[in-house]
Amino acid sequence: MLMFVQILSDPPGGCRIIELTNQDVAELVKTFTSFRFEVDVHTDLTCSQLDQKCQEFFQRDFRQYGAVVVMVLSFDGTNGQLSALDGRFSESIILRHLTDYLNPTLHAKPKIYITEANRTGPVVFMNRQFQHSLPLEEHHQDVLSFHLPCNYYGTIKRRPLLLLCDNINSMADTSDFVSILKKTVEDATKTIGLFEDVPIELSNTLSKEMRLAKS
């Protein structure tokens, strides 16, 4: 699992946002590690550093792995651009790796892409315009894309990423991963009043059911 924490040193809300983000990251690492994921966390990278980390990660031999996850925590998501230390970066940097074309050891394995960002404005990519984020294309086979908004102004339990962790821990024994994400969408929709204009997006091209197993 590759996690990019791109909240930067001076986000809106200052130290409180950084504190809550660190709490979320700790809970995410704890949750995914308990389900046998190896979690690599990288904080406040530049665009080129982020691209390099993606290239290094996706050059690995994944024959002994059942799935991969890439997660980005970015407070800002204006026009589909996520935060980097030296500006913003396009999601295409990550999505181009989530295909079977580049690494044959990922063929037919679930590739999960999760973001937390307040997405506003349209996205223009290769002369096409999309509403909030880049869509999954035909070459994104066996990919699950899940986009949540930030909510650092409510109570701790209302934050979307903590809802995700709670649902993983409580539902993994009986439900597949898509069902867990759908439940998280329901829970977040009920509890996020402040960011009701920011979309929660779930796109799925998985060809088979994905379930999580405890260590």
Secondary structure, DSSP 8 states (H G I E B T S, - for coil): -EEEE---SS-TTTHHHHHHHHHHHHHHHHHHHHTT---EEEES--HHHHHHHHHHHHTS--TT-S-EEEEEEEEEEETTEEEETTEEEETHHHHTTSSTTT-GGGTTS-EEEEEEEEEES-EEETTEEESSS----TT-TTEEEEEE----SS-GGGSHHHHHHHHHHHHTTTS-HHHHHHHHHHHHHHH--TTTTS--EEEE--SS-------
